[in-house]
Amino acid sequence: MHITKVQQWVASGMLGAFGFALAASLSYSAWLMLDRDKPGNAWGLWVMGLIVGVLVMFGTRIIHKVSPVSWWLLAGAIPAAVGAYFLLR
């Protein structure tokens, strides 16, 4: 394995770890905000988590120099899907 491949995997791993942690945190924050006075704020946080998750997958595809538009973008919506389950429950 060449050094550039290693750098790509390390960069995409770091982006995935920090990005998905942010997306999951936004979804969790949305769940916490649901019982407050303004439940619309919860859905705003949920949408931000969805966008962050999809952008993380988009960024990892860019790092690996492959087509950024693929079915893998749906994997970025997993933290938001879990958050939506708890919001709609």
Residue pairs with C-beta under 8 A, 6 or more apart in sequence:
8 63
8 64
8 65
11 63
12 59
12 60
12 63
12 64
15 56
15 59
15 60
15 63
16 56
16 60
19 52
19 53
19 55
19 56
19 59
20 53
20 56
20 79
22 49
22 52
23 49
23 50
23 52
23 53
23 56
23 76
23 79
23 80
24 49
24 79
24 82
24 83
25 49
26 45
26 46
26 48
26 49
26 52
26 79
26 83
27 45
27 46
27 49
27 79
27 80
27 82
27 83
27 84
27 86
28 83
29 45
30 42
30 43
30 44
30 45
30 46
30 49
30 83
30 87
31 42
31 83
31 86
31 87
33 39
33 41
33 42
33 45
34 42
34 87
36 42
42 87
43 87
46 80
46 83
46 84
46 87
49 79
49 80
49 83
50 77
50 80
53 76
53 77
53 78
53 79
53 80
54 73
54 76
54 77
55 76
56 76
57 72
57 73
57 75
57 76
58 68
58 73
58 76
61 67
61 68
61 70
61 72
61 73
62 68
